[in-house]
Amino acid sequence: MKREEVKNKIPGITDEQLDWLMGENGRDVTAEKTKAASLQTQVNELTTQLNTAKDGLKAFEGVDVNDLKGQITKLQGQLTDQAAGFAFDAALDGAIRDAKGRDVKAIRSMLDLEKLKSSTNRDSDIKTALDALVKDKAWAFDVGTHYPTVPDGGTAGAGAGAGTVADGVEAAFGMLNPGMKI
């Protein structure tokens, strides 16, 4: 708004009235310019965010969402199976140690692991299987002194010491080394 235009539109306006009117108009225009600048800043920021989002979405072009869901389901199943396997291994190894097993790996090889894994009452079935193994193969456990049966009917450890009959190895060694005292 210009002073001459106002004087032409409002005949007889005083300079004091015109100064006031021009001042009010200037304040209103400045306030609206400030608002417009603030809104323009917001528009610029939102445009930048939109462009960033569009660029991010370009990375997903051609991605099959259903395929991803299938992969996630498959991986979740694998994790569940793996967790169940770890739980089984921990339970079995703990039970073997509790039964005083000498070699966990060797004892595991003597058990029907698939049957135990699929058991609905795993802890009880593991205990039953280990109890049977302790009875059958006590030598694999620290449950007392258990010597294996010697096939020749002798006693484990026989043949060593004075006055005993030499076993086959000692006899052969003695024949090859007649002067050596065994």
Backbone torsions as a table, in degrees:
resi	resn	phi	psi	omega
1	MET	NA	136.6	-177.6
2	LYS	-113.1	150.5	-176.6
3	ARG	-60.8	-42.1	-177.4
4	GLU	-64.2	-39.4	179.5
5	GLU	-63.7	-39.3	-179.9
6	VAL	-67.8	-42.2	179.5
7	LYS	-63.0	-35.4	179.6
8	ASN	-71.7	-36.4	-178.1
9	LYS	-79.4	-34.0	-178.7
10	ILE	-119.1	89.3	179.7
11	PRO	-67.4	140.2	176.5
12	GLY	86.4	8.6	178.7
13	ILE	-72.4	138.1	-179.4
14	THR	-82.5	163.6	178.6
15	ASP	-65.2	-35.6	179.1
16	GLU	-64.7	-43.0	178.3
17	GLN	-66.0	-41.4	-179.9
18	LEU	-64.5	-40.6	178.1
19	ASP	-62.1	-43.3	179.5
20	TRP	-62.5	-47.6	-178.7
21	LEU	-61.2	-43.7	179.9
22	MET	-67.1	-36.8	177.8
23	GLY	-64.5	-45.7	178.8
24	GLU	-62.9	-43.3	179.2
25	ASN	-62.1	-40.8	179.9
26	GLY	-63.5	-41.5	178.7
27	ARG	-64.9	-42.4	178.9
28	ASP	-62.9	-42.9	-179.2
29	VAL	-64.9	-42.4	179.8
30	THR	-63.1	-43.0	179.2
31	ALA	-62.2	-42.3	-179.9
32	GLU	-69.4	-35.1	176.7
33	LYS	-64.3	-39.2	179.2
34	THR	-63.9	-44.9	177.8
35	LYS	-61.3	-43.3	-178.6
36	ALA	-64.6	-40.1	179.2
37	ALA	-64.9	-41.1	178.5
38	SER	-63.4	-44.1	178.3
39	LEU	-64.8	-37.6	178.3
40	GLN	-64.2	-38.4	177.5
41	THR	-62.4	-43.7	178.0
42	GLN	-62.4	-42.5	178.9
43	VAL	-60.6	-44.0	-179.9
44	ASN	-62.8	-42.7	179.5
45	GLU	-65.2	-43.3	179.4
46	LEU	-65.7	-36.1	177.2
47	THR	-64.4	-41.1	177.9
48	THR	-63.1	-44.9	178.7
49	GLN	-62.4	-41.2	179.4
50	LEU	-62.4	-44.0	179.6
51	ASN	-64.4	-39.1	177.5
52	THR	-63.3	-43.4	179.1
53	ALA	-64.2	-41.6	178.5
54	LYS	-61.7	-42.7	179.1
55	ASP	-63.1	-40.0	178.3
56	GLY	-64.5	-38.8	-179.4
57	LEU	-69.6	-27.1	178.6
58	LYS	-60.1	-29.1	179.5
59	ALA	-66.1	-22.0	-177.9
60	PHE	-99.8	4.8	178.3
61	GLU	-63.9	133.7	178.9
62	GLY	82.1	1.9	179.5
63	VAL	-82.5	131.1	180.0
64	ASP	-89.7	107.8	-176.6
65	VAL	-62.2	-40.7	179.7
66	ASN	-64.2	-36.2	176.4
67	ASP	-64.3	-43.4	178.1
68	LEU	-62.0	-41.4	178.1
69	LYS	-62.0	-40.5	178.0
70	GLY	-63.3	-41.8	178.6
71	GLN	-64.7	-40.7	178.7
72	ILE	-62.7	-44.8	178.9
73	THR	-61.0	-43.4	179.5
74	LYS	-62.1	-45.2	-179.5
75	LEU	-66.0	-37.6	177.4
76	GLN	-64.0	-39.6	176.5
77	GLY	-63.0	-41.9	179.0
78	GLN	-63.9	-40.9	178.3
79	LEU	-64.0	-39.8	178.4
80	THR	-63.9	-45.6	178.5
81	ASP	-62.0	-41.9	-179.4
82	GLN	-65.3	-42.1	178.3
83	ALA	-63.5	-40.6	177.9
84	ALA	-64.4	-39.6	177.8
85	GLY	-63.2	-42.7	178.2
86	PHE	-64.2	-41.9	179.6
87	ALA	-63.3	-43.2	178.1
88	PHE	-61.8	-48.8	-178.8
89	ASP	-59.3	-43.6	179.8
90	ALA	-63.8	-42.8	179.8
91	ALA	-64.9	-45.2	-178.6
92	LEU	-66.4	-48.3	-178.9
93	ASP	-62.7	-38.5	177.2
94	GLY	-64.4	-41.7	179.3
95	ALA	-65.8	-39.1	178.4
96	ILE	-63.2	-43.3	178.5
97	ARG	-65.1	-40.4	178.2
98	ASP	-62.1	-33.0	178.7
99	ALA	-83.0	6.7	178.6
100	LYS	63.9	40.5	177.4
101	GLY	-67.8	136.4	-177.6
102	ARG	-77.0	-39.4	-176.4
103	ASP	-135.4	101.4	-174.9
104	VAL	-56.2	-43.9	-177.7
105	LYS	-63.3	-43.7	-179.7
106	ALA	-65.7	-42.0	-179.0
107	ILE	-66.9	-39.4	177.3
108	ARG	-58.2	-37.7	-178.4
109	SER	-69.2	-17.8	179.5
110	MET	-88.1	-7.0	-176.4
111	LEU	-102.7	155.7	173.8
112	ASP	-85.9	87.0	-173.8
113	LEU	-63.1	-39.1	-179.2
114	GLU	-62.7	-41.2	178.7
115	LYS	-64.1	-42.7	-179.6
116	LEU	-68.2	-37.4	179.2
117	LYS	-64.1	-37.7	-176.6
118	SER	-87.4	1.2	-178.2
119	SER	-65.5	143.6	176.7
120	THR	-85.8	-22.1	177.6
121	ASN	-121.2	68.3	-168.6
122	ARG	-56.1	-50.2	-175.4
123	ASP	-60.7	-44.3	179.9
124	SER	-65.9	-42.7	-179.2
125	ASP	-67.8	-36.0	176.9
126	ILE	-64.4	-45.7	179.9
127	LYS	-60.9	-44.3	179.6
128	THR	-61.7	-45.5	-179.9
129	ALA	-63.3	-40.4	179.6
130	LEU	-69.9	-38.7	177.3
131	ASP	-60.0	-42.5	178.7
132	ALA	-65.1	-38.9	179.9
133	LEU	-68.8	-37.0	177.6
134	VAL	-62.2	-40.2	179.4
135	LYS	-68.7	-41.5	-175.5
136	ASP	-79.5	-38.3	-174.9
137	LYS	-133.3	62.2	-176.9
138	ALA	-60.4	-25.9	-179.3
139	TRP	-60.9	-21.0	-178.7
140	ALA	-84.4	-3.0	-176.6
141	PHE	-126.3	152.1	176.1
142	ASP	-88.5	69.3	-178.7
143	VAL	-117.7	26.6	-177.7
144	GLY	126.7	-177.8	179.8
145	THR	-92.3	114.7	179.9
146	HIS	-128.5	115.3	178.5
147	TYR	-98.6	144.8	176.9
148	PRO	-68.3	155.4	177.3
149	THR	-69.6	130.3	-179.4
150	VAL	-86.9	125.7	-174.0
151	PRO	-60.0	-26.9	-177.0
152	ASP	-85.3	4.6	178.3
153	GLY	85.1	-1.9	-180.0
154	GLY	-80.9	-163.4	-178.5
155	THR	-112.7	141.3	178.8
156	ALA	-58.8	130.8	179.1
157	GLY	92.2	-4.9	-179.1
158	ALA	-69.4	152.7	177.2
159	GLY	105.7	-13.1	178.7
160	ALA	-100.0	139.6	175.9
161	GLY	107.1	167.8	-176.0
162	ALA	-74.1	146.0	174.1
163	GLY	77.9	12.0	179.3
164	THR	-109.9	159.3	178.6
165	VAL	-79.7	133.5	-179.0
166	ALA	-72.7	143.7	175.4
167	ASP	-78.4	179.8	-175.0
168	GLY	-58.5	-40.2	-178.7
169	VAL	-68.6	-45.3	-179.7
170	GLU	-64.3	-38.8	-179.4
171	ALA	-64.4	-44.0	179.7
172	ALA	-64.7	-40.7	179.7
173	PHE	-64.9	-40.4	179.2
174	GLY	-63.9	-37.5	179.3
175	MET	-69.1	-35.0	179.4
176	LEU	-76.9	-24.3	-177.8
177	ASN	-129.6	71.9	-172.8
178	PRO	-63.9	-26.6	-177.1
179	GLY	-88.3	-6.4	-175.2
180	MET	-90.3	136.1	179.8
181	LYS	-90.0	129.3	-176.6
182	ILE	-101.7	NA	NA
